[in-house]
Amino acid sequence: MGTARNELELKQLTGLARNFIEKERIKSGKLSLFDNRYSQSEMAQIFSQFCILKVWDSATFDFFDHFYRFLGFDSLKNDCFRDLVIARIISPTSKAKTRDFLESKLNKRYSLSSLYRCMEKSYRLGYQNVLEDKVMAFAQSGSTISVLFFDVTTLYYESFDGDDFRKCGFSKDNKANQPQLIVTLTVTATGFPLQLRVFPGNKFEGHLMLPCIKTMIKDHRLKDFVVVADSAMVSKANMEELEENNLSYIVGARLGNLPRSLWEQVVSVPKIDGALKRFSFGNDRFLVVSYNRKRANKDRSDREKQIKRAAFVLRNPAVVGRRYKFLQKTNKEKWELNRTGIQKAERVEGLKGYLTNVAGLTDKEIVEKYGSLWQVEKSFRISKSDLKARPIFHTVREKIEAHLAIVFAGLAIVRLVEKTTNKSIQRALWLLDQIKEVVIEDTVNKEQISKYSEIQNQETKDLLEMAKLDWGT
């Protein structure tokens, strides 16, 4: 059309070009669905020969597929496994409903038996180990792993029949009468998952940390790192075994179990917000104790609630069906308030203990490192809530481990997306749900075209740019 030297000339040339294209279209006899020469009724008549066949969530799939490939999971060369992982993120449900979701929303057609065959293959070929190799390589790229956070949870069954693998045990889901599995998870300081293992439901969680950590050391040659875990992982045998393997650790300390002389020193820590004090624990171990005013208020509130419950039980002895914190038996039939326990709980309100063998860290650094333990708890929460890892419906061990491999891959992607986008996974899914791929068919000649809905939200455009989906921006 010509050459523009300024913004005004550019606009004029753009208008000329549009007019030229419009005239050429009319000359060739082609109709435009949005031709302003037609009235509304005429446009409706033109539209009547078209129908909307399908509406796909292609943009959402493409977005998570980008991160699946970014982590190197595509090296598995298994499209079915990839689709199960992404479906677990977008719409976590049973495998039967997942099959329907893949077909109706993502244009991926599988039979239910083919999904199960994929899971069996993933177990047979050790996909979990491959996934862990990939996430470890990603976590170590450009940085070293100096801290590992370890925790344990349970996944229950909607069933009362167990077997050699699915067993009843201590339930974190308050379903002690139902069979369950024990799942361990190890993450980095940012909550990025590195290892997931599953054990029979009656396994004692305190015996699981060291075998899992030693496996990671053997498989990935890790060194010079600190293991951080909560008080449930602590035992004298655990600490000795960690030290025998030259491993550094920071674990939560149960202040109520301290020797009397040390306990009296601990409760003397000044009740000043942020106060810290270090005590020798013997064998090159030491105990750091901190005081926090918010924690003290919560401890006080919890103590008062427990006292009220205990008082209610004393007035209504028929309701005694479980242990109450501040109740103790005077004989086989009578109960009374445990006033010694109440006084002891009051004296440790606001205090938190951290047991460690890492002498090179300051008290503040030890508290801060332990404080990041919420990252592994968040990863478990994402697995259970967003990825709906529980309840478990599979009964065969191969399918159970394959299901958890899918959850593990989904968790790695979710954590990477949250870190990259600085948005929660719920927010990212909501933004991506604004984009739909619409498939339109000409009812006369059966020609089909697909068109993505217009993106009006800048947040959504930013997400697509991160995933290098240029068509959306």
C-alpha positions in Angstrom: 0.0 0.0 0.0 2.9 2.3 0.6 5.5 3.4 3.2 4.6 5.1 6.5 6.9 7.7 8.1 4.8 8.4 11.2 1.9 7.0 13.2 -0.8 8.9 11.3 0.4 7.6 7.9 0.5 4.1 9.3 -3.1 4.3 10.3 -4.1 5.7 6.9 -2.3 2.9 5.1 -3.8 0.3 7.4 -7.3 1.6 6.5 -6.5 1.5 2.8 -5.2 -2.1 3.1 -8.4 -3.2 4.9 -10.6 -1.6 2.2 -8.5 -3.3 -0.5 -8.9 -6.7 1.1 -12.6 -6.2 1.6 -13.1 -5.3 -2.1 -11.1 -8.3 -3.2 -13.2 -10.6 -1.0 -16.5 -9.2 -2.4 -15.1 -9.6 -6.0 -14.3 -13.3 -5.3 -17.8 -13.9 -3.9 -16.7 -14.9 -0.4 -18.9 -14.0 2.5 -17.8 -12.7 5.9 -19.7 -13.8 9.0 -19.1 -10.3 10.4 -19.9 -8.3 7.3 -21.4 -5.0 8.4 -23.4 -4.8 5.1 -25.9 -7.3 6.6 -28.7 -6.5 9.1 -29.0 -8.5 12.3 -31.6 -10.8 10.9 -29.5 -11.5 7.8 -26.5 -12.2 10.0 -28.6 -14.6 12.0 -29.6 -16.4 8.8 -26.0 -16.7 7.8 -25.1 -18.1 11.2 -27.9 -20.6 11.0 -25.9 -22.7 8.6 -23.1 -23.2 11.2 -23.1 -25.1 14.4 -20.7 -25.3 17.4 -19.6 -28.9 17.6 -17.3 -29.0 20.6 -15.6 -26.7 23.1 -12.2 -27.9 24.2 -9.9 -27.0 27.1 -6.9 -27.1 24.8 -5.2 -24.0 26.2 -5.2 -25.4 29.7 -3.8 -28.7 28.4 -1.1 -26.9 26.4 -0.1 -24.8 29.3 0.6 -27.7 31.6 2.1 -29.8 28.8 4.7 -27.0 28.5 5.8 -27.6 32.2 5.6 -31.4 31.8 8.1 -31.1 28.9 10.1 -28.4 30.8 10.8 -30.9 33.6 11.8 -33.5 31.1 8.9 -35.9 31.8 8.3 -36.3 28.0 11.4 -38.5 27.9 9.0 -41.3 29.1 7.5 -41.1 25.5 4.1 -42.1 26.8 1.3 -39.8 25.8 -1.3 -41.7 27.8 0.7 -41.2 31.0 1.2 -37.5 30.2 -2.5 -37.1 29.7 -3.3 -38.8 33.0 -0.9 -36.5 34.8 -2.4 -33.3 33.2 -5.9 -34.5 33.8 -5.0 -35.1 37.4 -4.1 -31.4 37.7 -7.1 -30.0 35.8 -9.8 -32.4 37.0 -8.7 -34.9 39.6 -11.2 -37.8 39.8 -11.4 -41.6 39.4 -9.8 -43.2 36.4 -13.2 -43.9 34.8 -14.3 -40.3 35.1 -10.8 -39.2 33.9 -11.4 -41.2 30.7 -14.6 -39.3 30.2 -12.9 -35.9 30.9 -10.1 -36.6 28.5 -12.6 -37.3 25.7 -15.1 -34.6 26.4 -12.8 -31.7 27.3 -9.4 -32.5 25.8 -10.2 -34.5 22.7 -8.1 -37.5 23.9 -9.8 -40.8 23.3 -8.9 -43.8 25.5 -10.6 -46.9 26.7 -10.6 -47.5 30.4 -8.6 -50.7 29.9 -6.0 -48.7 28.0 -5.6 -46.3 31.0 -5.1 -49.3 33.3 -2.6 -50.8 30.9 -0.7 -47.5 30.9 -0.6 -47.6 34.7 0.7 -51.2 34.8 3.4 -50.2 32.3 4.4 -47.2 34.4 4.9 -49.5 37.4 6.7 -52.2 35.3 9.1 -49.7 33.8 9.8 -47.8 37.0 8.4 -44.4 36.0 8.6 -43.2 39.6 12.4 -43.6 39.5 12.6 -41.8 36.2 10.4 -39.0 37.5 12.6 -38.6 40.6 15.7 -38.5 38.5 14.2 -35.7 36.4 13.1 -33.6 39.3 16.4 -34.1 41.1 18.3 -33.0 38.0 16.0 -29.9 37.7 16.4 -29.1 41.4 20.2 -29.3 41.2 20.5 -27.3 38.0 22.3 -24.1 38.9 22.2 -24.7 42.7 23.0 -27.3 45.3 20.5 -28.9 47.7 21.5 -27.8 51.2 18.2 -28.7 53.0 15.8 -31.6 52.7 12.4 -31.5 54.3 10.8 -34.9 55.2 7.3 -35.7 56.4 4.8 -38.6 56.5 1.1 -38.8 55.8 -1.6 -41.4 55.4 -4.0 -42.1 52.5 -7.2 -44.0 53.5 -9.5 -46.3 51.6 -13.3 -46.1 51.4 -13.4 -49.7 52.6 -13.1 -51.8 55.7 -11.3 -54.7 54.1 -7.5 -54.7 54.2 -4.7 -56.9 52.9 -0.9 -57.3 53.2 -0.4 -53.7 51.9 -3.5 -51.9 52.9 -3.6 -52.0 56.7 -5.2 -50.2 59.6 -2.8 -48.1 61.7 -2.5 -44.6 63.2 -4.6 -42.4 60.8 -3.9 -38.7 60.2 -7.3 -38.6 58.5 -9.1 -39.8 61.6 -10.2 -43.0 60.0 -8.4 -45.5 62.2 -10.9 -48.3 61.4 -10.2 -48.1 57.7 -7.2 -49.6 55.8 -4.6 -47.0 54.7 -1.2 -46.5 53.2 1.7 -44.6 54.6 3.3 -42.1 52.2 6.6 -40.3 52.7 7.5 -37.1 50.9 10.9 -35.3 50.7 11.0 -31.8 49.3 13.4 -28.9 48.8 13.3 -25.6 50.8 10.8 -24.3 48.2 8.5 -27.3 48.5 9.6 -28.9 45.2 9.1 -32.7 45.5 12.2 -34.9 45.2 11.0 -38.3 46.4 7.8 -40.1 47.2 7.5 -43.6 48.8 4.6 -45.7 49.9 4.5 -48.3 52.7 2.0 -50.6 54.4 -0.6 -48.7 56.5 0.6 -50.1 59.9 4.2 -49.1 59.5 5.6 -46.9 62.2 6.5 -43.5 60.7 9.5 -43.0 62.9 11.3 -45.8 61.1 10.8 -44.5 57.6 12.9 -41.3 57.4 16.4 -42.8 57.4 15.8 -45.5 54.7 14.3 -42.9 52.4 17.1 -40.4 52.9 19.8 -43.1 52.5 18.1 -44.1 49.2 18.3 -40.5 47.9 22.0 -40.3 48.9 22.8 -43.6 47.1 20.8 -42.7 44.0 21.8 -39.1 43.6 25.1 -38.8 45.5 23.8 -36.0 47.7 26.1 -34.6 50.4 26.4 -31.6 52.8 22.7 -31.2 53.4 20.6 -30.9 56.5 17.5 -33.0 57.1 14.5 -31.2 58.6 11.6 -33.1 60.1 9.0 -32.7 62.8 9.0 -34.3 66.3 7.2 -37.5 65.1 10.5 -38.5 63.4 12.6 -38.1 66.6 13.8 -41.0 68.6 17.2 -41.7 70.3 17.8 -44.5 67.8 17.0 -42.2 64.9 19.4 -39.6 66.0 22.2 -42.1 66.6 21.6 -43.7 63.2 21.6 -40.3 61.5 24.9 -39.4 63.2 26.4 -42.8 62.3 25.8 -41.9 58.7 27.3 -38.4 59.1 24.0 -36.7 58.5 23.1 -33.3 59.8 19.5 -32.8 61.1 17.1 -30.3 62.7 14.1 -31.9 64.2 11.3 -30.7 66.4 11.7 -31.5 70.1 9.0 -32.7 72.5 9.6 -30.4 75.5 7.4 -32.4 77.7 9.7 -35.4 77.4 12.9 -33.5 78.5 14.8 -34.5 81.6 13.5 -32.6 84.7 16.7 -30.6 85.2 16.8 -29.5 81.5 13.0 -28.8 81.5 13.3 -26.4 84.4 16.0 -24.5 82.4 13.9 -24.5 79.3 10.8 -23.0 80.9 13.0 -20.2 82.3 13.5 -18.8 78.8 12.3 -15.1 78.9 8.7 -14.8 77.8 9.7 -12.1 75.3 8.6 -12.4 71.7 11.5 -13.7 69.6 13.6 -14.8 72.5 16.1 -17.6 71.8 18.2 -19.8 74.0 20.6 -22.7 73.4 21.1 -25.7 75.7 23.6 -28.5 75.5 21.8 -31.9 74.9 25.0 -34.1 75.1 26.7 -36.1 72.4 27.4 -32.9 70.3 23.7 -32.2 70.1 22.0 -29.1 71.4 18.5 -27.8 71.9 17.4 -24.4 70.7 14.3 -23.0 72.3 12.3 -20.0 71.0 9.4 -18.0 72.5 6.6 -16.6 70.2 3.7 -14.6 71.5 1.3 -15.7 68.8 2.2 -19.3 69.6 1.6 -18.6 73.3 -1.9 -17.2 72.6 -2.7 -20.3 70.6 -1.3 -22.7 73.2 -3.4 -20.9 75.9 -6.5 -21.1 73.8 -6.0 -24.9 73.1 -5.3 -25.5 76.8 -8.5 -23.8 77.9 -10.5 -25.8 75.3 -9.0 -29.1 76.5 -9.8 -28.1 80.2 -13.4 -27.4 79.2 -13.7 -30.8 77.4 -12.2 -32.6 80.4 -14.6 -30.8 82.8 -17.6 -31.8 80.5 -16.5 -35.4 80.6 -16.2 -35.3 84.4 -19.9 -34.1 84.6 -20.9 -36.7 82.0 -18.8 -39.8 82.6 -20.9 -41.8 80.1 -19.2 -40.0 77.1 -15.7 -41.1 78.0 -14.7 -43.1 74.9 -11.2 -41.9 74.1 -8.2 -40.2 75.8 -8.5 -36.6 77.0 -5.4 -34.6 77.5 -6.0 -33.3 81.0 -7.9 -36.3 82.4 -6.3 -39.0 84.6 -7.7 -42.1 86.3 -7.8 -42.2 90.1 -8.8 -45.9 89.9 -10.4 -48.2 87.4 -13.7 -46.3 87.3 -13.1 -42.7 88.5 -11.5 -39.8 86.6 -10.1 -36.5 87.7 -8.4 -33.4 86.3 -4.7 -33.8 85.7 -3.7 -30.6 87.4 0.0 -31.3 87.2 -0.3 -31.7 83.4 -2.3 -28.4 83.2 0.4 -26.5 85.1 3.1 -28.1 83.0 1.3 -27.1 79.8 0.9 -23.6 81.1 4.6 -23.2 81.8 5.6 -24.2 78.2 3.1 -22.0 76.4 4.7 -20.2 73.5 7.9 -22.3 73.7 9.1 -24.4 70.8 12.2 -26.6 70.8 14.5 -27.6 68.0 17.0 -30.4 68.4 20.0 -30.4 66.1 23.6 -31.6 65.6 24.5 -28.6 63.3 26.8 -26.5 65.4 27.7 -24.1 62.5 24.3 -22.5 62.3 23.1 -19.7 64.5 20.0 -20.1 66.6 18.0 -17.9 64.3 19.1 -19.9 61.2 18.0 -23.1 62.9 14.6 -21.7 63.7 14.2 -20.3 60.2 15.2 -23.6 58.5 12.7 -25.6 60.6 10.1 -22.9 60.0 10.2 -23.8 56.3 8.9 -27.3 57.1 5.4 -26.0 56.2 6.6 -26.4 52.5 6.4 -30.2 52.8 3.1 -29.9 54.6 1.8 -27.7 51.8 2.9 -30.2 49.2 1.0 -32.9 51.1 -2.0 -30.6 51.2 -1.8 -30.0 47.4 -1.5 -33.7 46.9 -4.5 -34.5 49.0 -6.8 -31.5 48.2 -5.9 -30.2 44.7 -4.7 -33.5 43.2 -7.1 -35.6 45.3 -4.6 -38.4 46.0 -7.1 -39.7 48.6 -9.1 -41.7 49.1 -7.4 -44.5 47.2 -9.7 -46.7 45.0 -7.0 -49.0 43.6 -6.4 -52.3 45.4 -3.6 -53.9 43.4 -0.2 -52.7 44.6 1.0 -52.0 41.0 -1.9 -49.6 40.3 -1.5 -48.0 43.8 2.1 -47.1 43.0 1.3 -46.0 39.5 -1.5 -43.8 40.8 1.0 -42.2 43.2 3.5 -41.7 40.4 0.9 -39.7 38.5 0.2 -37.7 41.7 3.9 -37.1 42.2 4.4 -35.9 38.6 1.4 -33.6 39.0 2.7 -32.2 42.3 6.1 -31.4 40.7 4.3 -29.5 37.8 2.0 -27.7 40.2 4.8 -26.5 42.5 6.8 -25.4 39.4 3.8 -23.5 38.1 3.2 -21.8 41.4 6.8 -20.8 41.7 7.1 -19.6 38.1 3.8 -17.7 37.9 3.6 -16.6 41.6 0.0 -17.7 41.6 -1.8 -20.5 43.3 -2.8 -23.5 41.2 -6.5 -22.6 41.8 -5.9 -19.1 40.4 -4.0 -20.4 37.4 -6.7 -22.9 36.6 -9.4 -20.3 36.8 -7.5 -17.9 34.5 -6.9 -20.7 32.0 -10.5 -21.7 32.1 -11.4 -18.4 30.4 -9.9 -19.7 27.2 -11.8 -22.2 25.1 -11.1 -23.8 21.7 -14.4 -23.7 19.8 -14.9 -26.1 16.9 -17.4 -24.8 14.3 -18.9 -26.8 11.4 -20.6 -25.7 8.2 -23.8 -27.8 8.2 -23.9 -27.6 4.4 -20.4 -28.7 3.3 -19.4 -30.1 6.7 -16.2 -28.0 6.7 -14.8 -27.5 10.2 -12.7 -24.8 11.7 -11.5 -24.1 15.3 -11.1 -20.8 16.9 -9.9 -19.8 20.4 -12.0 -17.5 22.5 -10.6 -13.9 22.8 -8.4 -13.3 25.8 -9.4 -10.1 27.6 -7.5 -10.8 30.9 -3.9 -9.6 31.0 -3.2 -12.2 33.7 -4.2 -15.0 31.3 -2.1 -13.5 28.6 0.9 -13.5 30.9 0.4 -17.2 31.7 0.3 -18.1 28.1 3.5 -16.1 27.5 5.2 -18.0 30.2 4.2 -21.3 28.5 5.4 -19.9 25.1 1.8 -20.2 23.7 2.2 -17.4 21.1 -1.2 -18.0 19.6 -2.8 -16.6 22.8 -0.9 -13.4 22.9 
